[in-house]
Amino acid sequence: MIIKIISPGKTKMPFINEGIELYLKRLQHYLPIEYAELKELKTQRNVETQRISENDLILKQIKTTDFVVLLDEKGKEFTSVKFAEWLQQAINKNPRAIVFVIGGAYGFDESMRERANAILTLSHMTFTHEFARLIFIEQLYRSMTILRNENYHHA
């Protein structure tokens, strides 16, 4: 079982990169994890063209056996505890890989939504994609500590 996180574009803010690296290192204690920031595409003239190009790049990283979870503003929202429970069920049902995809600035096209096994949101608020990466990776770590009854999450 492996967890993969895919997102288009690079994280440019050093303090966010430091946070991502910190939580990825902590997560390796619990399970194998891969993190991929895909190359940033040149901005297209048309929003839909940009979305399709980014989504095509993402789809090339996904295997047919992967359980794909999109992180999207229109997805299902959880508390940290409920997300941990959801994650445990997903791990139990999907012995190969769970792939979390953080979309680009223009979100996902219909091909990505059709490929997704689940769609979640971090919040009804909007975050930059760089912040979303850090927040999500921290929530993955928090979930693992909740599942292990470790003293990180305070209910």
N, C-alpha and C positions, 0 to 999 in steps of 0.2 A: 504494500500500500504506500502510495506516494501522494503528496499534495503538490500541485503546481500552481503558480500564480503567473499570469501573463498580462502584460499591459503595453500598449503602444507608446513610444516616446521615452525619452530618458528623464530621470529625476535630476534636476539641475541644482536644487537647493541643497547645499552641503549638510545642513542640520537634519533635513529629512532623510537624506542618504544614511547618515549616522544612525538615526532611529530605525530605519529599515534593516540595516546590517545588525544592529543590536538584537532586534526581535527575531530575525531569521536565525541568528546564532542560538538564541534561546530555544527556538522551535525545534532545532535539530536534536535536542535532547529527547524529544517526544516521538518524532517521526521524520522520515526522509522528506525533504522539501526542496523544490526547485523554484527559482524566481527568474523570470525572463522579462526584461524590458526590450521590446522590439524596436528596430530602427524607426526613427521618426521620418514620416513621409513628408514630402514637400506639400504645402497647402495647395489644394485643388481650387479651381474657380467655383466649383459647385459643391455644396454641402453634401449632397447625396453621393457624388463621386468620391469625395473624401471618405465618407463613412464606408462605402463599399470597398475602397482600396485598403483601408485599415482592417476591416473585417476579413477580407481575403488573406491578408498577412497573418492574422490571428488563426484563422481556420487551418492554415498550413502547419501550425504547431500542435494541432489537436488530433489525437488518434480516434478511430471509430469506437474503441472500447472505453474511452475516457468518459467519466461523468462530468458534464460541463455545467458550471454555475456562473451565470452572468451577474455582475454587480451593477445594478441599474436603478435609477431613481424611481422606476415604476415597479420594482420588485417587492417581495414580502419583507416586512421589517420585523426584527426580533429584538428582545432584550439579550443581554450577554448570556444569561443562563439558558434561555430558550435556544439561542444559537448554538451553544455548546451541546445541548441535547440533540438538536437537528444534525450537527456535525457528527456526533457519535453514531447516529442512525445511518447517515450517509457513508461513513467509514465501514460500518458493519455490512452494508448492502453492496459496496463497491470495492472489491478487494484489490483492484489494479491502481487506478488513479482518479483523483478528484482534481479537476482543473477549474480554478477560479479565474475569471476574466474581468479585468477592469477596463472598460471601454475608453475610447479616445474622447476628444472634446465634443464630438457630434454623436456619441452613443453608438448603438448597434443597429444594423440593418435587419431586414426580415430573415435573411439566411442564418444569421447568428441566433436570432430568437427561436427559429425552428430547430436549430441544433442543440439548444440549451435543454438540459434536464431540469434546471431550476433557475429562477431569477430572484435575487435578493437585493435589498437596498441597505446601505449603511445608515441612512437617515433620510428624513424628508427635507433636510437642509441640503444645500449644494456645497460641495467641496471641490477644490482643484484636484486634478488627477494625482498630483504628487502627494497631497495630504491624504487622499482616499487610499493610496497604497499603504502609507504608514498606519493609518487608522485601522485598515482591514488586517494588516499583519499583526498589529497589537491585539486585535480582537481574536485572531486565531490563537495567539499565545495565551490570552486570557481564557479562551475556551479549554485549552489543554489543561491549564491549572485548575479550572473548575471541575473538569472530568476526573482529575486526580485528587481532588479535595486538598489542593495545596493553598497555602496562605498568600495569595496574590489578590484575588477578587474578594472584595468585602461587600456582602449583600446588605 
